[in-house]
Amino acid sequence: MSSGRIEERLAAGFTLSAEFFPPKTPEGFETLEEALQQMAPVRPDFVSVTYGAGGSTRDSTRDLVVSINQRFDFPAMPHLTCMGHQRQELVDLLDDYAQSGIANVLALAGDPPSDGSPLRGDFQFASELVELIAARHDMAIAVAAFPEGHPRSTSLAEDRRRVAEKLDVADFGITQFFFDADDYFKMCDDLASLGCSKPVLPGVMPMNNPATVRRFAEMNGVMFPEELAAKIEGAALEDRVHIIEQHFIEMCQALIAGGAPGLHVYCMNRPRPFQLAAELVGRY
């Protein structure tokens, strides 16, 4: 069982971590379990588990995080969104996490209603959730950062200011995925100029399915590399995996060479991307 605080692992050196999502089917859980078992010998520094829009995966996220934390020697960190939630709902879930030995949480705002209806709940911003967690429990708190700016920010300067304010209370950040390492390092420079010294982990996603990744990019205001997508989609089936993995490796290499404090792999519940990253940093 692991109850380690992630910021302590970051302070000790380069970290390697992965993001999972709660499966919806028994087959999906089997795939995830296989991935965890294959990744366990490499000993990720931590893993995170996503939280569905509006709390749609509240129970499955909670159960998966607690299970991983109890069965493996690396900590599992739940994502938690606050938009659309009442304060007491969040308090109850945080108390349950604390009682279950969860020592880390990723505090997120979440997405507004897709149908344009008014926001409901007691919170609108991730900073409000950060303050709630910090006041109630001694947990390591992570927050999100967007190298290209949050899609709802009015300007890049405002985005950087808000991220710096969150990190002033939180312990570390994790970025949205991106496809140009320079965007990440420019964000880090911008935060440093605001006096922010907390580590921000780059989130790296392989282009396994260009159509899916394009949809994710549109939702999150991420510049999508159409040239890479066209190269993948135009290649013979036997060549696609090589192109995808080579680009992923090159991204990881650029981030490592530039001094990133770690790599957080959006592995889509598959072990291969994490294994590639682990090979780059000598864990295999």
N, C-alpha and C positions, 0 to 999 in steps of 0.2 A: 504493500500500500504506500502511496506517495502523498505527502501533504506539503511538499516543498513550495516555497514562494518563488515565483518566476524571476522577480527582479534580483534575487540573490544569485540565480544562475547566470543572469546577464552580467552581473558584476564580476563573476568569476571568469568570464571570457566569452568567446564566440558561441552562439547557440544555434541549434537546428531544431525546427519545430514544424508541425503540420496542422492543417485545418480539416475537420471532418464535418459532415452534416448528418442528422438523424435519418436513417433509412425509413422508407415507407412500407417495405415489404419484407417477408421472411428471407427472401433471396438477397435483398439488399443488406440485411443484417449479417448474413453469412459472408457476403463479400467484404463487409467492413471488418468482421472478425478475422478473416484471413489476412487482411491488410495489417491489422494491429499485430497479429502474431508474427508476420514477416518483418515488421518494422521494429518490434520489441528488442531484438538482439542488438540493434544499432543504438538503442537507448536515446530516443528523442529527449530533448530537454523539457519539452512539454507538447501537448496537443490542445487544440481548441475545438469546440463544438458549436455550430451555428444555432441560432434561435429564429424560428419562423416568424414571418410578418404578423404583427399583432398578437404574438404569443401562441401561434398555431402549433408550435412544437414544444410548448412549455414542458409538458410531462416527459416527452421522449428525450428532449435535450437534458433535462435534469437526471433522468434515469441512466442515460448513456454516460454522462460525466461522472456520476457517482460510481458506476460500474467500472469504468476505466481507472478511476482514481484508486479503487479498492484492489484491483487485480494486477496493476502494473506498477513499476517503480519509477514512473514519470508522472507528473501532475497533469490533470485534465482541467481545462479552463472553460467555463460556459460563457457564451455570448449572452448578453441580456439587453434587450431593447426596452425603452421606457415609454415611447410614444403610444398613446392609446391605452395605457394602464393607469389604474388608480394607485395611489401611493401605498395603500395597505397591501395590495397584491404583490408589489415589489418587495415590501418589507417581509412579507411571509415567505417569499421565495428565497430571499437573501438569508433569512434566519434558518431556513431549511438547509441551504447550502452550508452555512457555517456549522450547523449541528452534524452534518454529514462529512465534515472534514475537508471541505473545499476551501482552498486558501487563496484562490485567484479568480478574478472575473473581468471580462471585457465589457465595458460600459458603452452602449450605443444608443443613439436617438431612435433609430428605426426609420421606416418610411411612412409618409403621410398616406391617407386613404387614396387608393388608385382611382376611385370614382370622383374625386374632387370634393367629397363631403367634408364637413367641418371636423377639425381635430377633436378627439375626445380624450379624456384622461387628465391626470394632474401634471404631466410633464410634456415638454416640447423639445428640450435640448439634452444632449448627453451630459453636459456639464452639471445639470440638476441631478442626474443619476449618480455621477461621480461623487457629488457632495453628500448624497444620501448614503452611499456605501461607506465613504470615509468616516461619516459621523456614527455609523451603526456598528461596523465590524472592522477588525484588524485584518483586512484582506489586501493582497496586492491587486492594484487596479490598473487595467490596461485601457487605452482609448484608441480610436481609429484616427488615421491620418490619410490624406489624399494628396499624393504627389502633384497631381494636376489641378488640385483644388476641389473642394466639395461642390457637387452640382447645384446645391442650393445657396452657396455663398454668393454675395453680391460682387466680390472681387477677390483676387488672390491674396491681397494684403489682409483683408478681413478674415479669410480662411486661416492664414498663418497665425493671426492674432488669437483666434478662437482655439486652435490646436495648442498653442503655447499656454493659454490660460488653463486648458484641461490638463495638460502635462504638469503644470505647476502643482496640482493636487494629486494627480495620478502618478504611477510609478514608471510606466513605459508605454510606448505606442506600437501599433501594428498598422501597416499601410494597406489600403485597397490595392488590388493588383494593378500593374502598369507594364508598359512594354519598352520603355526607354530609361535606362539606368540614370541618365543625366537628370531626368525629372526628379528622381528620388534624391540625388545628391544636392540638387538645387533647393529642394524643400528642406533638407537638413541644414544647409547654409542659412536659409531664411530663418529657421527656428533658432539657430545659434545666434543670429544677429539680434534676436529678441530676448536673449539671455537664457534660452531653454537648453539645458544640458542633459535631459532625460533621453535614454536610448529609444530609437524608433526602428523597429524591425521592418525590412522590406518584405512585402507579400509577393510571391512569385507564382504565376500560373502558367502551366504549359498549354499550348494551343492544340489540345487534343481534338476538339470539335469546333472548328471555326464558326459555325452558325450559332452554337450555344455561347461561345465566348463573345461574339459580336453582340448578342442580345444583352449579356451581362455588362459589356462595355457601354452600350447605349443607356442602360439603366443608371449607370454610375458616373457618367460623364468622362469616361476613359477614352483616350485616343486609340482607335482600333487600327492595327497594322494590316491594311488591306493587301499590301504587296505580299506579306508573309502568308496571309490566308489564301490568296490566289495561287501561290507557289504550292501550298499543301494540297489544295483542292484540285490542282492541275496535275499533280504527280501520280504516278502509278501506285497502286495500293502498297506494294512491297517497299516503296521509297518514302511513304508518308511518315512512318514512325521515325525514320532517321532524321528527316527534316524537322519534325516537331521536337525531338529530343536534342538535336544540335542547337536549335535556337534557345531552348530552355537552359542548356548547359552554358551557352555564351552569356546569357543574362546573369546567371548565377556567378560566373567567373568575373564579370564586370563589377558586380556588387561586392564580391569578396575582395577584389583588387582595390576597390575604392575605399575600403575600410568599413563596410557595413558591420554592425554588431552581431549579425546573425542572418539566417534565412528562414522565413516562414512560408511553407510550401502549401499552396492550394491544390491538394492532391486529388480532390474529387473522390475520396474514399478508395483510392487505388495506391498500392505501395510504390510503384515504379518511380514517380517523380521524386519522392522522398529518398529512395535508394540512389538515384542519380546524384542528388545534392550531397548525400552522405559520402559517396565516392569522391566527390570533389574536395571535401574537407578531410579526407583520410580516415573516415570512420569505418570503412570496410577494408 
